[in-house]
């Protein structure tokens, strides 16, 4: 259980990092491209609202772990796509992908975490989870600033996408190990 909880916490930190880097570096990046950053923010936030209103029960109807994995992959794809935008249409597509995926991941991941926390640890576990999301939002910006200075903003987003994919791999592997242990235990 502790390893499982740690993996949830790690994924939440990385999710906060993805959101933080997009929110904190998008304006300069989009302006350098000659595009309207307000449009990206508007499209992303409208997608979040749409998703939270109309897709919020998606995780309740399907396997939460699979919803997290699928929407995390879409979010990483949106970040990679965002790193190479050239037109307003590219920016809008990336914003919709990011908004829809992000708004599904966070509540689903939190619901999954609650299912894995012992009842006497839930308040503390959720507090740690939210603290790590906030830390993820701010701490990687220092690294992102260095990456942007020496390699460009595109590389900031690509770096974060690779970190997110690696972390997602840990999440998937941990789930696989948990399933194998459960199968082996039930066969004995």
N, C-alpha and C positions, 0 to 999 in steps of 0.2 A: 504493500500500500504506500509506503513512504517513497519508493522509487517512482511509482505511478504518479503520486502527487507532485513530486519534483519535476517530472516531465510536463505535467500540466502547467506548473509555474513557469518553466522555461519557455514553453510555447506562448504563454501569456506575455512574458517579457519581450519576446521577439515580435509578437503581434503589436504591442505598444511601440516597439522600435520602428516597425514598418509604418504605422500610422504617424508617429512623430516625425520621421524623416520626410514622409510625403508632405505633411502639413508645414514643416519648418523650412523645407528647401524648394517647394514647388513654385512659389512666387518668383524667385530669382530665375529659376530654370525656365519657367514658362515665358517670362518677360524676355529672356535671352533669345528665345525662339520666335519672339514677335507675336505671341498669342495672348489671349485675355485670361488671366489667372482666375478672375471672378467666375468665369464660365465653368472652369474645371471644378471649383469649389461648389458652385450651385448644382451642377450635374451630380457630383458625388453625394452631396447632402440630400438631394431629392431622391437619389437611388437608395440611400440609407433609410429615409422615411418610408419609401415605397416597400422596401424589403421588410422593415420591422412591422409594418401594418399588414402586408399581404402574404409574406413568406415566413412569419414568425413561428408558425406551427410545423414547419418543414422538419425540424429536428425531432419533434414529438412523434411524427408519423414514420420516421426512418431512423436508421442506426445513427446515433449522434456522432460516433467516432468517424463514420464514413462521411457525414455531412461536414465535419470539421476538415477532414482531409481534402475532400472535393473543393470546398469553398476556399481553403488555404491555397490550393493549387491555382485556382482562378485569381486569387489576390496576387500571388507571386507573378502570374502571367500578366496581370494588369500593371504591376510595377515594372516588369521587363518591357512591356509595350510603352509605358509612360517614358521610359529612359530613351526611347527612340522616336518620340512624337515629332512630326513635322508640320501637321496641319491641325486646324480646329477640329476636324472630324476625328483624327487620331486622339486628340485630347478628350473629346466627348466620349468616345468608346472606352478609353482607358478609365475615365472618371466613373462611368456607369459600372464597368467591371469591378473597379475598386470599391465603390459604394455598396453594391449588392453583396459582394463577397465579404467585405469587412463586417457589414451589419449582420450577416448570418454567423460568422465565426465567433465573435465575442460572446453573445448570449448562449450559443450552443456549447462552446468550450466551458463556460461558467456552469451551465447545467450539468455537463459531464463531470466537472470537478466536484460539484455538490454530491452527485451520486457516489463518488469515490471517497468522500470525506466521512470520517466517523462523526456521528451526530454531536458528540461533545466537542468536536474540533471545527465544526462548520464556520462559526463566526470568525475564529482566528484564521482559518484557512482562506476564507473569502477576503479578509482584511489583508493577508499576505498577498493574495492574488491581485487585488486592486493596487496595492503598493508596488508590486512588480510591474504591472501594466504602466503605472505612472513613471516608474524608474526607466522602463523601456522607452517611454515617450521622450524623456530628456537626455539620459546618459549617452546613448549612441550619437547624439548630435555633435559631440566633440570629435568623434572619429569621422563622422560625415563631413564636418568642416575641413578637416585635414585632407580627406580624400578629394573633396571638391576643389580645394586650393591647388593641389598638385596634379589631379587627374581629370577634373571636370565633374559637373553635376550628374551627367549620365552614369558615371562610374559609382557615384553614391548610391543610386537606385539599384544598379546591378549588384553591387556589393551586398546591399541589404537583401535583395532577392536570393542571392546564393546562401547567405546566412539563414534565411527563412526556409529555403529548401532543405538545407542540412538539418535544421531543427525539426522540420516536419518528418524527415527520414528517421530521426531518433524517436519521435512520437509513434510513427508507424511500426518501427522495429520493436519498441516497448509493448505495443498492443499485441503484436504477433507473439512475442515471448510470453506475455500474460495468457494468451489463448492456448499456447502449447502447454504451458504449465497446468492450466485448468484441464485440458484434455488428458494429459498424462496422469494427473491426480484422480480423474474420474475412471480411468482404465485400470487403476490399481485396486 
